[in-house]
Amino acid sequence: LLVFAGGLLFSHQVNQNYWCSFFSCSFTKAVSLVRLAKVKGWLARVKSIDSQVSNLLKDKPTETKRLCLFRYCSTKCISSCEYGKKVSKKLKEVNELYPQGDFKDVAIKGPLPKVEQQPIQTTVGLDSMVGKAWDSIMKPERRALGIYGMGGVGKTTLLTHINNKLDKEVNGFDVVIWVVVSQDLQYKGIQDQILRRLRADKECENQTEEEKAYYVENILGRKKFILLLDDLWSEADLKKIGVPSPTQENGSKIVFTTRSKKVCSDMEADDKLQIDCLSTNEAWELFRSIVGEDLLKLHIPTLAKRICEKCYGLPLALNVIGKAMKYKEDVHEWRHAKKVLNTSSHEFPGMEEKILSVLKFSYDGLEEENRDEDGSHNKGHVIIGSLVRAHLLMECEKESTLYKTGFTPAVKMHDVLREMAIWIGKEEEKQVLRQNRDNDLKGTPGKFFQFMPSLVVLDLSRNFDLRELPEEICSLTSLQYLNLSYTGISSLSVGLKGLRKLISLDLECCFLLGSIDGIGTSLPNLQVLKLYCSSVYIDARSIEELQLLEHLKILTGNVKDALMLESIQRVERLASCVQRLLIFELSAEVLTLNTAALGGLRELIIGMSKISEIKIDWKSKEKEDLPSPCFKHLSSIAILKLKGPKELNWLLFAPNLKHLEVARSRSLEEIINKEKGMSISNVHPPDMTVPFAKLQSLTLRNLKKLKRICSKPFALPSLKFFYVEDCRKLPKAVIREFQRHEQE
């Protein structure tokens, strides 16, 4: 009986352990449920008996050894009898407790945790961004925050910091919901993630999108929530998802990350927070933390810095490349890595699948090219705008002309994105070739071009010793863009006739170029022709050539004859293409500029000329008189060594002027004459009411007779840069006032 009881007791112990493990496992997997009190009480009693049974089983071997007479008696009867009574009592308790464990319901839904913590990686330089984001979120009047930046720059990491910070600090939100959106916007997927977070996914498993939206709205409408949307590629319709619109009254918020600044506007973000690449010091700090100090103490710190520099401050690249190098202790491995990154970085381990492919999402997300009727300039701005908003290009400024009249808006490409572009070009067999800047290319062998039928862009600019192109350039049958600016090209190659697809030819600052004869018939599809600051001056013959270019949209050029300038302005189709114009060594009593004909003019230089008066005309043969006759696009003007005029009142016809330089014009006494300026403003309001309203930089040099700039300094509300040199008659008080205005 004792042996039997011991065995039975052991089997009950196994059952008890099973139940305990069952409940433990169940509630580990279903953390959203809470056990009922009666279940907790039963499990507590099971645990107590389990402990007592364990003690009895410890004594079992001793009591078994005391058995004798074929195990019917014990050598210590009293002790064995007491042990048997205890076993019998425990069996009775187990038999009573066992059926009580048959519960219909074992748990109910527990309270919803406010935040689900997200795993976070090592970061550097994000603290200030976290602070800015937090300040925006905590402001009652703010409803939505957009975090934008190029791929791999750390947007998701910042959002993770915000999520985890919301768990630690008192903020008043009932629930924080994290949703990964991705490029393919799927409302059902977003709804499912929200419902899962709200523990309502099982109830809504077979419902339609509309029914799920109603369910989401019903729950969130009663809560103060913050919705974190990671990787948003386009505007998300919150109503379609079921998310109530955040208001100051309900206190809810939306925070999202995106690669596109446009998405921030589309989502009506109150605040937009741009994430930039790390500085050199921050990048090195992050790289060191990933690679490890022990490895850097070896003989590779200099190499490590060079490799770190190839990441160009992009956290994604620093993480991928850092992790790839952290176990490489041999200096030869680091040298090889540096060589690969310098020559063919896409071959570096992890570069294609973890960096370039991630960045390529931005490229893949671009809209198809859209063409417009009024020329390539608008189309170009549309394309550049989409590239900037996708963070494939970065906005910057560059010196506007050869004579450095100021700075104009420009774009540049991040170095890692350049690697991506080269990689995509190779993948898609769309080849691009350019020479390094300021190099020493003196000639190009004909055979060089014979095996490049897919070449689309050829940039040979700034090869000052390059004198001619071989006839074999005609083999580049796919070529569309050819840049020969700042080269020593003296004549156009016969081979250019074969470039039937060429749409852009840049010959700016080709100081030895003699003529463009034959260009009209050789390149019939040309849309962009740039001759600005070259030695080609537009004459009667070149006007005939240019009129043959039926698709021409953009022209930059030079004139030194007033009659030729008048001829150009009479051919309005041709004049409307002019964007940059150099008037050089021109001598005339009166020079007339027509705002209707030269409506596309953006940059103007008048140099070493003798002109008594510059007049503005706005009459057009093809259009009615314009209500506001001015150069709407003219943003940069340089006037150098101009003899004749005492004032430059005609500048009022450039209301959007941003950069102005006037130098060595010794007859000049005023920039804007007060009386004449007012008469112009009164006749042609409202654009000209405030002279130089958008002027950002003003340079005045060697103007011996200059007494006055304009009537009041506050007429230049946008001034950022002001430089004066050798203007003796200009009152110092005026200079100080402009300088003070500039500093403000």
C-alpha positions in Angstrom: 0.0 0.0 0.0 2.9 2.4 0.9 4.6 1.7 -2.4 1.4 2.1 -4.3 0.5 5.3 -2.5 4.0 6.7 -3.2 3.6 5.9 -6.9 0.1 7.3 -7.1 1.3 10.4 -5.3 4.1 10.8 -7.8 1.6 10.6 -10.7 -0.5 13.3 -9.1 2.7 15.4 -8.8 3.2 15.0 -12.5 -0.3 16.2 -13.2 0.1 19.2 -10.9 3.3 20.2 -12.6 1.6 19.9 -16.0 -1.2 22.2 -14.9 1.3 24.7 -13.4 3.4 24.7 -16.6 0.3 24.9 -18.8 -1.0 28.0 -17.1 2.5 29.5 -17.0 3.0 28.9 -20.8 -0.5 30.1 -21.7 -0.1 33.4 -19.9 3.5 33.9 -21.3 2.1 33.7 -24.8 -1.1 35.6 -24.1 0.3 38.5 -22.1 -2.8 40.5 -22.7 -4.9 38.2 -20.4 -5.2 38.3 -16.6 -6.0 35.1 -14.5 -9.3 35.0 -12.6 -9.0 35.2 -8.8 -10.4 31.7 -8.3 -7.8 30.3 -10.8 -5.0 32.1 -8.9 -6.3 30.6 -5.6 -6.4 27.1 -7.0 -2.9 27.4 -8.5 -1.7 28.6 -5.1 -3.1 25.5 -3.4 -1.6 23.3 -6.1 1.8 24.9 -5.5 1.5 24.4 -1.7 0.6 20.7 -2.0 3.3 20.3 -4.7 5.9 21.5 -2.2 4.6 19.1 0.5 4.6 16.2 -1.9 8.2 16.9 -2.8 9.2 16.6 0.9 7.3 13.3 1.2 9.1 12.0 -2.0 12.5 12.8 -0.5 11.7 10.4 2.4 10.4 7.7 0.1 13.8 5.9 -0.5 14.5 5.7 3.2 11.0 4.3 4.0 11.2 1.8 1.2 14.5 0.3 2.5 12.9 -0.3 5.9 10.4 -2.8 4.4 10.8 -6.5 5.1 9.0 -9.9 5.0 8.3 -9.5 1.4 7.6 -5.8 1.9 4.6 -6.4 4.2 6.3 -5.1 7.3 8.8 -2.4 8.3 11.8 -2.5 10.6 10.5 0.8 12.1 6.8 0.4 12.2 5.9 3.6 14.0 7.9 5.8 11.6 6.5 4.0 8.5 3.0 4.2 9.9 3.3 8.0 10.3 4.7 8.3 6.8 1.8 6.3 5.4 -0.7 8.4 7.2 0.8 11.6 5.7 0.8 10.0 2.2 -2.9 9.0 2.6 -3.8 12.5 3.8 -2.1 14.1 0.8 -3.8 11.7 -1.6 -7.1 12.7 -0.2 -6.3 16.4 -0.6 -5.1 15.9 -4.2 -8.2 13.9 -5.1 -10.3 16.8 -3.7 -8.3 19.5 -5.4 -7.9 17.9 -8.8 -11.5 18.2 -10.0 -11.8 21.8 -8.7 -9.3 22.8 -11.5 -11.9 22.3 -14.2 -12.7 26.0 -15.0 -15.0 27.2 -17.7 -13.2 30.6 -17.8 -9.6 31.0 -16.6 -8.8 34.6 -17.5 -10.1 38.0 -18.6 -8.5 40.8 -20.7 -6.1 42.8 -18.7 -5.4 46.6 -18.9 -3.7 47.7 -22.1 0.0 48.6 -21.6 0.5 52.2 -22.6 3.7 51.6 -24.7 5.3 48.5 -26.3 9.1 49.1 -26.0 11.0 48.9 -29.3 14.6 47.6 -29.6 17.1 50.4 -30.3 20.6 50.5 -31.7 23.6 52.6 -30.8 23.1 56.2 -31.8 25.2 59.4 -31.9 24.0 63.0 -32.4 20.3 62.3 -32.0 19.7 63.8 -28.5 19.0 67.3 -29.8 16.6 65.9 -32.4 14.8 63.8 -29.7 14.5 67.0 -27.7 13.0 69.0 -30.6 10.6 66.2 -31.5 9.5 65.9 -27.8 8.9 69.6 -27.5 6.7 69.6 -30.6 4.7 66.6 -29.3 4.1 68.1 -25.9 2.7 71.4 -27.2 -1.1 71.2 -26.9 -1.7 73.1 -30.1 0.4 70.8 -32.2 -1.4 67.9 -33.9 1.1 66.2 -36.3 4.9 66.0 -36.5 6.6 65.0 -39.7 10.2 63.6 -39.5 11.8 63.6 -43.0 15.2 62.8 -44.5 17.1 60.6 -46.9 17.0 56.8 -46.5 19.3 55.4 -43.8 19.7 58.8 -42.0 18.1 57.6 -38.8 14.4 58.5 -39.0 13.2 55.2 -37.6 15.8 55.3 -34.9 14.5 58.7 -33.8 10.9 57.5 -33.8 12.1 54.5 -31.7 13.6 56.9 -29.2 10.3 58.8 -29.0 8.3 55.6 -28.5 10.5 54.4 -25.7 10.6 57.9 -24.1 6.8 57.9 -24.0 7.0 54.8 -21.8 9.4 56.4 -19.3 8.0 59.9 -18.9 4.6 61.2 -17.7 2.7 62.4 -20.7 -1.0 61.8 -20.3 -1.4 59.5 -23.3 -3.6 56.4 -22.9 -1.9 54.4 -25.6 1.1 54.7 -28.0 0.6 52.8 -31.3 3.5 51.9 -33.5 2.7 51.1 -37.2 5.1 50.2 -40.0 3.7 51.6 -43.2 6.3 50.9 -46.0 6.2 51.9 -49.7 3.2 49.9 -50.7 0.5 51.7 -48.7 -2.0 49.0 -47.5 -4.9 50.3 -45.3 -5.8 46.8 -44.3 -2.3 46.2 -43.0 -2.3 49.4 -41.0 -5.7 48.6 -39.6 -4.5 45.1 -38.6 -1.5 46.5 -36.8 -3.6 49.0 -34.9 -6.2 46.4 -33.9 -3.5 44.0 -32.8 -2.0 46.7 -30.6 -5.5 47.4 -29.2 -6.1 43.7 -28.7 -9.1 43.6 -30.9 -7.6 41.7 -33.9 -9.4 38.4 -33.1 -12.8 40.1 -33.0 -12.2 41.8 -36.3 -10.5 39.0 -38.1 -13.1 38.4 -40.8 -14.4 42.0 -41.1 -14.2 44.3 -44.1 -12.0 47.4 -44.2 -15.0 49.6 -43.5 -16.0 47.5 -40.5 -12.5 47.6 -39.2 -12.3 51.4 -39.6 -15.5 51.7 -37.6 -14.1 49.4 -34.8 -10.8 51.4 -34.7 -12.6 54.7 -34.5 -14.9 53.4 -31.8 -11.9 52.4 -29.6 -9.6 55.4 -30.3 -12.4 57.9 -30.1 -12.5 57.2 -26.3 -8.7 57.5 -25.8 -6.0 60.1 -25.9 -3.6 58.3 -28.3 -0.4 59.0 -30.2 0.0 57.2 -33.5 3.6 56.6 -34.7 3.7 55.9 -38.5 7.1 54.7 -39.7 8.2 54.9 -43.3 5.3 56.8 -44.9 5.7 57.2 -48.7 2.5 59.1 -49.5 -0.4 60.7 -47.9 -2.4 58.3 -45.7 -6.2 58.8 -45.3 -6.7 58.6 -41.6 -10.5 58.5 -42.0 -10.2 55.4 -44.2 -8.2 53.7 -41.5 -10.6 54.8 -38.8 -8.2 57.0 -36.9 -9.9 60.1 -35.4 -8.4 63.4 -36.5 -6.1 64.7 -33.7 -7.3 68.0 -32.2 -6.4 70.2 -29.3 -9.6 69.1 -27.6 -8.9 65.3 -27.8 -5.2 65.7 -27.2 -4.2 63.0 -29.6 -1.1 63.2 -31.9 0.3 61.8 -35.1 4.1 61.4 -35.6 5.4 59.9 -38.8 8.7 59.4 -40.7 9.1 59.9 -44.5 11.7 60.4 -47.1 9.6 63.1 -48.8 9.1 66.6 -47.5 6.0 66.7 -49.7 4.4 64.0 -47.6 4.8 66.3 -44.5 2.8 68.9 -46.3 0.2 66.4 -47.6 -0.3 65.1 -44.1 -0.7 68.7 -42.8 2.1 68.4 -40.3 2.3 71.3 -37.9 6.0 70.8 -37.5 8.5 69.4 -40.0 11.8 68.0 -38.6 14.6 67.3 -41.0 17.2 64.6 -40.1 20.6 65.3 -41.7 23.7 63.1 -42.0 26.2 63.2 -39.1 29.1 65.6 -38.9 32.6 64.2 -39.3 33.2 64.0 -35.6 29.8 62.4 -34.9 30.3 59.9 -37.7 33.7 58.9 -36.3 32.2 58.5 -32.8 29.5 56.2 -34.1 32.0 54.2 -36.2 34.3 53.7 -33.2 31.4 52.5 -31.0 30.4 49.9 -33.6 33.9 48.7 -34.5 35.2 48.7 -30.9 38.0 50.6 -29.2 40.1 47.4 -28.8 40.3 46.9 -32.6 41.2 50.5 -33.2 44.1 50.3 -30.7 45.8 48.1 -33.2 47.7 49.5 -36.2 44.6 50.6 -38.1 43.2 53.9 -36.7 44.2 56.0 -39.8 42.7 53.4 -42.1 39.6 53.2 -40.0 39.1 57.0 -40.4 39.5 56.8 -44.1 36.9 54.0 -44.3 34.6 56.0 -42.0 34.9 59.0 -44.3 33.6 56.9 -47.2 30.3 56.5 -45.3 29.8 60.3 -45.6 28.0 60.6 -42.3 25.1 58.3 -43.3 24.2 56.2 -40.2 23.0 53.3 -42.2 26.4 53.1 -44.1 28.3 53.6 -40.8 26.4 50.7 -39.2 26.7 48.3 -42.1 30.3 49.0 -42.9 31.3 49.2 -39.2 29.8 45.8 -38.5 31.5 44.3 -41.5 34.9 45.5 -40.2 34.6 44.9 -36.5 36.1 41.5 -36.6 38.9 42.2 -39.1 42.2 42.5 -37.1 44.5 42.2 -40.1 45.7 45.5 -41.5 45.6 44.0 -45.0 41.9 43.4 -44.7 41.4 47.1 -43.9 43.6 48.2 -46.8 41.6 46.0 -49.1 38.3 47.4 -47.8 39.5 50.9 -48.4 40.5 50.1 -51.9 37.1 48.5 -52.7 35.3 51.5 -51.3 37.4 53.9 -53.3 37.1 52.0 -56.6 33.9 49.9 -56.7 32.1 50.5 -53.5 29.0 48.5 -54.6 31.2 45.3 -54.3 31.8 45.9 -50.6 30.0 43.3 -48.4 26.5 44.4 -47.6 26.7 47.5 -49.7 24.2 46.4 -52.4 21.6 44.6 -50.3 21.7 46.7 -47.1 22.6 50.3 -48.3 22.2 50.8 -52.0 19.0 48.8 -52.2 17.5 50.7 -49.3 18.3 54.0 -50.9 17.0 52.8 -54.3 13.5 52.7 -52.8 13.5 56.5 -53.1 14.5 56.2 -56.7 11.9 53.6 -57.4 9.2 55.8 -55.7 9.7 58.6 -58.2 6.9 59.5 -60.5 7.3 59.0 -64.2 8.7 61.9 -66.2 5.9 64.5 -66.9 6.4 66.7 -69.9 4.8 70.1 -70.4 3.9 72.1 -73.3 5.8 75.3 -72.5 9.3 73.8 -72.4 11.9 71.8 -70.6 12.5 74.5 -67.9 9.2 73.7 -66.1 9.7 70.0 -66.7 13.2 70.2 -65.3 12.0 72.0 -62.1 9.3 69.3 -61.7 11.9 66.6 -61.9 14.4 68.4 -59.7 11.7 69.1 -57.2 10.7 65.5 -57.0 14.3 64.5 -56.5 14.8 67.0 -53.7 11.6 65.9 -51.9 12.7 62.3 -52.2 16.1 63.4 -50.7 18.0 62.2 -53.7 19.2 65.7 -54.2 20.1 68.4 -51.6 19.4 72.1 -52.0 22.4 74.4 -51.9 23.7 77.6 -53.4 26.4 78.3 -56.0 28.1 81.4 -57.4 25.9 82.6 -60.1 28.2 83.7 -62.9 31.7 84.0 -64.2 31.9 87.4 -62.5 30.6 86.1 -59.2 27.6 88.4 -58.9 26.1 86.4 -56.0 24.7 83.0 -55.3 21.8 81.2 -57.0 19.8 78.2 -55.8 21.3 74.9 -56.9 21.2 71.2 -56.0 23.9 68.6 -55.1 24.0 64.9 -54.6 25.1 63.1 -51.4 28.2 61.0 -52.1 26.5 57.7 -51.0 23.6 58.5 -53.3 26.1 59.0 -56.1 27.3 55.5 -55.6 23.7 54.3 -55.8 23.2 56.2 -59.0 26.3 54.6 -60.6 25.1 51.2 -59.3 21.6 51.7 -60.8 23.2 52.8 -64.1 25.2 49.6 -64.3 22.2 47.5 -63.3 19.9 49.2 -65.9 22.7 49.6 -68.5 22.1 53.4 -68.6 25.6 54.6 -68.7 26.9 58.0 -67.6 30.4 59.2 -68.1 32.1 62.2 -66.7 35.7 63.3 -66.1 37.0 64.5 -62.7 36.9 68.3 -62.2 39.9 70.4 -63.3 41.7 67.5 -64.8 44.2 67.4 -67.6 42.5 65.6 -70.5 44.1 66.8 -73.7 42.4 64.6 -76.2 40.0 61.6 -76.6 41.0 58.7 -78.9 38.3 57.9 -81.5 38.1 54.3 -80.4 37.2 55.4 -76.9 33.6 56.1 -78.0 33.0 53.2 -80.4 31.7 50.8 -77.9 29.4 53.0 -75.9 26.1 53.0 -77.8 24.1 53.3 -74.6 25.9 56.4 -73.3 23.3 59.1 -72.4 25.4 61.8 -70.6 28.9 62.8 -71.4 30.5 65.5 -69.2 34.0 66.6 -70.3 33.8 70.1 -68.7 36.8 71.9 -67.2 39.3 70.0 -69.4 41.0 73.3 -70.4 43.5 71.6 -72.7 40.9 69.7 -74.6 41.0 71.2 -78.1 38.8 69.0 -80.3 36.6 65.9 -80.3 37.1 63.0 -82.7 34.7 62.3 -85.5 34.0 58.9 -83.9 31.9 60.7 -81.3 29.1 60.0 -83.8 29.1 56.4 -82.5 27.3 57.7 -79.4 23.9 57.3 -80.9 22.0 57.4 -77.6 23.8 60.6 -76.3 21.4 63.2 -75.0 23.5 65.5 -72.9 27.0 66.8 -73.8 28.9 69.2 -71.5 32.0 70.9 -73.0 32.0 74.0 -70.8 35.3 75.4 -69.7 37.2 73.4 -72.4 39.6 74.6 -75.1 37.3 73.4 -78.0 37.9 75.7 -80.9 35.3 74.2 -83.4 32.4 71.8 -83.5 33.3 68.3 -84.6 31.9 66.9 -87.8 30.9 63.9 -85.8 28.3 65.8 -83.9 26.0 65.3 -87.0 25.5 61.7 -85.8 24.1 62.7 -82.4 20.5 62.9 -83.6 19.2 62.3 -80.0 21.2 65.1 -78.5 18.9 67.6 -76.7 21.4 69.5 -74.5 24.8 71.0 -75.6 26.8 73.1 -73.1 29.5 75.3 -74.6 29.6 78.0 -71.9 33.1 79.6 -71.2 34.6 77.9 -74.3 36.9 80.9 -74.9 38.5 79.5 -78.1 35.2 78.5 -79.9 35.0 80.3 -83.2 31.4 79.7 -84.4 28.4 77.4 -84.3 27.9 77.2 -88.0 25.9 74.2 -89.1 24.4 73.5 -85.7 20.9 74.1 -86.9 21.1 71.2 -89.4 23.5 68.9 -87.5 21.5 68.9 -84.2 17.8 69.3 -85.2 16.5 68.0 -81.9 18.5 70.3 -79.7 16.4 71.9 -76.8 19.2 73.4 -74.7 22.1 75.4 -76.1 24.5 77.2 -73.8 27.0 79.8 -75.3 27.2 82.2 -72.3 30.7 83.7 -71.8 32.1 81.8 -74.8 33.8 83.6 -77.6 30.7 83.1 -79.9 28.7 86.3 -80.3 25.3 86.2 -81.8 25.2 87.7 -85.2 22.9 87.6 -88.2 24.3 84.3 -89.4 23.9 82.6 -86.0 20.4 84.0 -85.6 19.5 82.1 -88.8 21.1 78.9 -87.4 19.3 79.2 -84.2 15.9 79.7 -85.9 16.4 76.2 -87.5 16.3 74.7 -84.0 12.6 74.2 -83.8 12.7 72.4 -80.4 14.9 75.0 -78.7 13.7 75.8 -75.1 16.8 77.3 -73.4 19.5 79.5 -74.8 22.3 81.4 -73.1 24.5 83.7 -75.2 26.5 86.9 -75.8 25.9 90.0 -77.9 28.1 93.0 -78.6 25.9 94.7 -81.2 22.7 96.7 -80.3 21.2 95.9 -83.7 21.7 92.2 -83.1 20.0 92.4 -79.7 17.1 94.1 -81.3 17.0 91.4 -84.0 16.8 88.7 -81.4 14.0 90.5 -79.5 12.0 90.7 -82.7 12.1 86.9 -83.1 10.0 86.3 -79.9 10.2 82.5 -80.2 14.0 82.8 -80.0 14.1 85.6 -77.5 11.8 83.8 -75.1 14.4 81.0 -74.8 17.1 83.4 -73.5 17.9 82.7 -69.9 21.5 84.1 -69.5 22.7 87.0 -71.5 26.1 88.8 -71.6 26.1 92.2 -73.3 29.8 93.0 -73.9 31.7 95.9 -75.5 28.5 97.3 -76.8 28.3 101.0 -77.8 25.0 102.7 -78.3 23.1 105.8 -77.3 20.1 103.8 -76.2 19.8 100.1 -75.4 16.2 98.7 -75.3 15.3 95.6 -73.3 11.9 94.2 -74.0 10.2 92.4 -71.0 7.8 90.6 -73.2 10.4 89.2 -75.6 13.0 88.4 -72.9 10.4 87.1 -70.5 12.5 84.0 -69.6 15.7 86.0 -68.7 17.3 84.9 -65.4 20.8 86.4 -65.4 22.2 89.5 -67.1 25.7 90.9 -67.3 26.5 94.2 -69.0 30.2 94.6 -69.2 32.7 97.1 -70.8 30.0 99.0 -72.7 29.2 102.6 -73.4 25.5 103.2 -73.2 23.9 106.5 -72.5 20.4 105.2 -71.6 18.9 101.8 -71.0 15.1 101.7 -71.7 12.6 99.1 -70.9 9.8 98.2 -73.4 7.0 95.8 -72.8 5.1 95.8 -76.1 4.7 92.6 -78.0 3.6 91.8 -81.5 2.0 88.6 -80.5 0.6 89.5 -77.0 -1.4 92.5 -75.6 0.5 94.9 -73.3 1.3 93.2 -70.1 -0.5 94.6 -66.9 2.8 94.4 -64.9 5.6 94.8 -67.5 8.7 93.4 -65.8 11.3 90.7 -65.9 9.6 88.3 -63.5 12.4 85.7 -63.6 15.5 88.0 -63.6 17.3 87.2 -60.3 21.0 88.2 -61.0 22.5 91.3 -62.6 26.1 92.5 -62.9 27.0 95.9 -64.3 30.8 96.2 -64.9 32.6 99.1 -66.5 29.5 100.7 -67.9 30.0 104.3 -69.2 27.2 106.8 -69.6 24.2 106.5 -67.2 24.0 108.4 -64.0 21.4 106.1 -62.4 20.0 102.6 -62.9 16.2 103.1 -62.5 15.5 100.4 -65.0 16.4 97.9 -62.3 13.0 98.5 -60.8 11.7 96.4 -63.7 13.3 93.3 -62.0 11.2 93.0 -58.9 12.5 89.6 -58.1 16.2 90.5 -58.2 18.2 88.7 -55.6 21.9 89.5 -56.5 23.2 92.8 -57.8 26.8 93.8 -58.4 27.8 97.2 -59.8 31.5 98.0 -60.4 33.8 100.4 -62.1 31.0 102.5 -63.6 32.4 106.0 -63.0 29.5 108.1 -64.3 27.0 106.5 -61.9 25.7 108.8 -59.1 22.6 106.8 -57.9 21.4 103.3 -58.2 17.7 104.4 -57.9 16.8 108.0 -58.3 14.0 108.9 -55.8 11.9 111.0 -58.1 12.3 108.9 -61.3 11.9 105.7 -59.2 8.6 107.0 -57.7 7.3 107.9 -61.1 8.0 104.4 -62.4 6.4 102.8 -59.3 3.3 105.0 -59.6 2.7 104.0 -63.3 3.4 100.3 -62.8 2.1 99.1 -59.4 2.1 96.8 -57.4 5.3 94.9 -58.2 7.5 97.9 -58.1 6.2 99.6 -54.9 9.1 98.5 -52.8 12.4 98.6 -54.8 14.7 95.6 -54.3 12.2 93.8 -52.0 13.9 90.5 -52.6 17.5 91.6 -53.0 19.8 89.3 -50.9 23.3 90.4 -51.9 24.5 93.9 -53.0 28.1 94.6 -54.1 29.3 98.1 -55.0 33.0 98.5 -56.1 35.0 101.4 -57.5 32.0 103.8 -58.0 33.7 107.2 -57.7 30.6 109.4 -58.0 28.0 107.2 -56.3 26.1 109.2 -53.7 22.9 107.3 -53.1 21.7 103.7 -53.4 18.0 104.2 -52.9 15.8 106.5 -50.8 15.6 104.3 -47.7 17.6 101.3 -46.5 14.4 99.6 -45.3 13.6 99.2 -49.0 15.9 96.2 -48.9 14.0 93.9 -46.4 15.7 90.6 -47.6 19.4 91.8 -47.7 21.8 89.3 -46.3 25.1 90.4 -47.8 26.4 94.0 -48.4 29.9 94.9 -49.6 31.2 98.3 -50.4 34.7 99.1 -51.8 36.1 102.5 -52.9 32.8 104.4 -53.1 34.2 107.7 -51.7 31.1 109.9 -52.1 28.7 107.4 -50.5 27.9 108.7 -47.0 29.3 106.6 -44.2 26.0 106.9 -42.3 24.3 105.2 -45.3 26.9 102.4 -45.4 26.5 101.9 -41.6 22.7 101.8 -41.9 22.9 99.1 -44.7 25.4 97.1 -42.7 23.2 97.2 -39.6 20.3 96.2 -41.7 22.4 93.3 -43.2 23.3 92.1 -39.6 19.7 92.1 -38.5 
